[in-house]
Amino acid sequence: MKTLKPATTADAQLLTAAARGDKAAFSTLVHRYEDMVYRFSFKVCRNKEEAREALQDTFINVYRNLDSFDGRSKLSTWLYRIVTNNCLMKRRKRKLDDLLVSYDDPPLTEEGKLKHPVARWEETPADLLAKKEFQELLDKALMRLPPEYRAVFVLRDIEGNSTEETGRILNLSVEATKSRLRRARAFLREQLEPYLAISRTGRR
């Protein structure tokens, strides 16, 4: 199993200072990670207002639990876990219409656009990802995934985290993480097979 990198010395020092009441240290942490938190929140929620709420809730949770971070994993892993929990709780409280950004969007900016290309799903031909029709079908298929499976898919295949780190973030075993990812991918293949079959034959 991959060993996660511990928090950097700089992060650890800021966390220690913030836990002692240093507001400037906490502000530095927020500034350092707010883009990452917002980007991930927006990928899950696909809603600016809800992404901002998740951003605010996440750092409130961090501030209230500064003493609970043990520094053995990366700070980003802890933040991903908090964001995921916040997003899933919001999903349970009110059904969201859309939970994933379009793969066709460019990198995520402050206005909610992606800054980095989405990792390709290896079973899917790369050229299909560029087709708007296929993209719309893929987005709809992703919408049908239960939130728990969607979270694994986003963290692993879109955010690019390892299987081990995805499991750590979601408090799942490696096998459980792999199982959910396999089911998510199988579901998407099943949903997209009619389109893929047409594309392979070149007929409509």
LODO-315121 format. One record per residue (C-alpha): residue in three letters; z negated, y negated, x negated. Coordinates in steps of 0.02 Angstrom, whole numbers, plus 50000, padded with zeros to 5 digits. Layout:
ALAZYX...
% end
This chain:
MET500005000050000LYS500424982949937THR498924972849880LEU498934955449954LYS498724941049834PRO497044932149845ALA496924914149896THR497444902249759THR496084893449660ALA496604876949737ASP496474883749914ALA494804891949877GLN494114875649808LEU494724865849958LEU493984878650079THR492314878149990ALA492284859249992ALA492814858450174ALA491444870850222ARG490204858850142GLY490814844650251ASP492144836850141LYS493354829850270ALA494624824650138ALA494724842750076PHE495034849150251SER496374835850279THR497224841650120LEU497254859550184VAL497974853950350HIS499324843850263ARG499744858550149TYR499964871350288GLU500374861950448ASP502264863850427MET502104882650405VAL500954884250556TYR502064873550666ARG503634882650612PHE502904899650655SER502164893250819PHE503844886350870LYS504724902750830VAL503534911850946CYS503394898751084ARG505074889951076ASN504234875251156LYS503754859451061GLU502224855551166GLU501544873151157ALA501914874050970ARG500934857950944GLU499504864851048ALA499494880650943LEU499514869950785GLN498014859950844ASP497074875450907THR497384884450743PHE496604871050634ILE495164869050756ASN494854887750736VAL494994886050547TYR493744871750543ARG492504881250650ASN492664896950544LEU492804890350367ASP491394901750309SER492244917350376PHE493724917150255ASP493274928450109GLY494714923449995ARG495294941349964SER496984938450047LYS498164923850050LEU497624909250158SER499324910250245THR498884927850304TRP497314921350388LEU498294907050466TYR499654918650532ARG498304929250614ILE497504914150699VAL499184907350757THR499704924350825ASN498074926150922ASN498254908650993CYS500054911751045LEU499654928551126MET498194921051221LYS499314907251285ARG500594920351336ARG499294929951433LYS498704914251522ARG500424908351573LYS502104916951562LEU503264908051444ASP505124906751478ASP505644908251297LEU504694914651145LEU505954914551004VAL507064901550925SER508914904850920TYR509544913050761ASP510974900650765ASP509824885750737PRO509724878250562PRO508054877050468LEU506564871150568THR506194852650549GLU504844841950627GLU505924841650783GLY505864860550794LYS507374866350696LEU507394880650571LYS507454876550386HIS507844894050325PRO509084907150384VAL508344921150486ALA508244937850396ARG509654949050453TRP509274964850551GLU510094977850441GLU510734988550585THR511724973950655PRO513384968450578ALA513154951350499ASP514704944250581LEU513994947550755LEU512524936050722ALA513744921550711LYS514424924650883LYS513644914251019GLU513874927451153PHE512984940551050GLN511604928151008GLU511274924551190LEU511164943051229LEU509994945851082ASP508854931651138LYS508774938951313ALA508374956151243LEU506984948951136MET506274940551290ARG506044957651370LEU504964964051229PRO503084964451265PRO502194950551166GLU501314962951052TYR502964970750998ARG503804953750986ALA502434947550870VAL502754962150751PHE504624959050756VAL504434940350723LEU503214942650579ARG504174956950497ASP506014953850530ILE506074935150556GLU504654928350449GLY505004941350316ASN503224947550291SER502984965050222THR502464979050338GLU500754979350256GLU500484960650276THR501114960850455GLY499844974350494ARG498474964450408ILE498894948950510LEU498874958450675ASN497404969750630LEU498524985150642SER498695000150528VAL500295001850429GLU500825016450538ALA500475006850698THR501474992150631LYS502945003350585SER502855011750756ARG502924995350851LEU504324989050740ARG505335005050767ARG505105003650954ALA505594985350955ARG507164988750855ALA507605003950961PHE507384993651120LEU508514980051052ARG509844992651000GLU509805000151175GLN509944983051255LEU511374977751142GLU512344994151135PRO513604989351272TYR514084973651176LEU514124982751009ALA515204996551083ILE516464983651146SER516464974950977ARG516794991250886THR518294995550994GLY518914977751003ARG519094978851193ARG518324968451332
% end
